[in-house]
Amino acid sequence: MPEVPPRVLVDATAVPADRGGVGRYVDELLPELVAEGGDVRVVCQQRDTAHYARLVGADRVRSAPGWAASVPGRLVWEQLRLPTEARAAGADVVHCPHYTMPLATRLPVVVTLHDATFFTDPGVHLALKARFFRAWTRISLRRARRTVTPSAATRDELVRVAGARPDRVDVVHHGVDLLRFARPIPDQVAAARSAAGIGDGPYLAFLGTLEPRKNVPALVRAWVRVCASRSQPPTLVLAGGRGWDDEVDRAVAEVPADLRLVRSGYVPLEHLAGLLGGAELVAYPSSAEGFGLPVLEAMACGAAVLTTRRLALPEVGGEAVAYCEPEVTDIERGIRALLDDPAERVRLAEAAVARAATFTWAAAARGHLASYAGAVA
């Protein structure tokens, strides 16, 4: 008889309302777990009950109480009520997809640790956030039966700086939805331009939360330097949620009046392919990434991508993207080289589409199912 998979309760209560970060990971992973034969149950915030019912089936979804919607309330609920939810669901294993885990449970727990920058680059995070996630990373590495990281680079950093045991860490790359993220047709690009307020003409795109490690101020200043020598300078589009990087405002304030910079804010998922695939290039000069999902999604959309060789980004981009150092001068050089070489942009775009196709959420689901089984075993 075929082996019966363990029943897993996935705690989706940490997913933010705007579906960024951990939300994209959980939303993409869950339906693939079901498609791959996983016995999955989900507990989520009340606002997300209908959403997850559509993804995995209403009979598999339960919601946390309303008082757990705040961050402090959610953490209290996780410690006091999540073990009870797991028992009620008949779970064999609990998956906590965002660093923290319940301590008072006898069930095996799998925890996803997305990056190690709270240890290696604490200055790019708010001080309280860095202390909180350093503490919980250490706790989860010690207490969880297994942990999942999205890249070998993150695993290796956790081994180096946080004492992780490599035999208890499973590297499972994220995937990309190749139906949603693909070369856009002109109508998709036009719709994305309208939604983001870009207007006509060529543009460069950045996608991500505006936080210090994304290195957006350096990108803005490099773009200004590139535009100084161009009769038709491209627009720079900064897409993504507003973070806590105050230096972005200062860099934007320095932009000459004759240049156009668009801060589009959060762009709905249905417009991302048009935004990324319609750009002359996508620049993502991050100083530290545990994976770099925006890079992979831009690659799948046929964009020429400029990024850095820091941490996991070469693991994602391979030879299908262009690289620069995260300093202004080198970002400027990278942007200028790609804008001046249309043939290279075409070559990179073709290579990027082919490489992106090797990162699938189905493969990610199989990796997670193996981790659940390993935790139970």
Summary of the structure (lengths in Angstrom):
residues: 377
radius of gyration: 21.0
end to end distance: 18.2
largest distance: 70.5
contacts: 1340
relative contact order: 0.13
helix: 49%
strand: 15%
